[in-house]
């Protein structure tokens, strides 16, 4: 293993050991979010199970017109080159686009990703990633979101554009 890889692995391992005990989903959301209770509950659920939980996503800002979030990186997110796996970057953006859609859903509807496109620009590196998600289209049947993922130093890592379908909730 090269010195660079050992250094990155040691950094990630050190960060993982310093990780605070699991914060609840509600603790990982901004306190003042003007959303209907059902939408807020669905977002909290998105952060507490599956990829939302596995990616350690913390929402810094959440409105119906945009999201700012950070993701704490751990050793499970690292590829063989010591950088953050591209699938992890895509998943981070996917969760945020879905959360943006959920924030805008009418009562009685749900969402799922219909299409996603990722452009990679640089390696994902460091203890955390930042992301900014904005809507490109908020419609009755689809919503399109663009997420820019960056390293903490501001280096743009990827831009993900995704389409979310809006469908009636099954009973």
Secondary structure, DSSP 8 states (H G I E B T S, - for coil): --HHHHHHHHHHHHHHHH--S---TGGGS-S-----HHHHHHHHHHHHSHHHHHTTEEEEEEETTEEEEEEE--GGGB-TTSSB-HHHHHHHHHHHHHHHHHHH--TTEEEEEEEEEEEE-S-B-SSEEEEEEEEEEE-SSEEEEEEEEEETT--EEEEEEEEEEEEE---
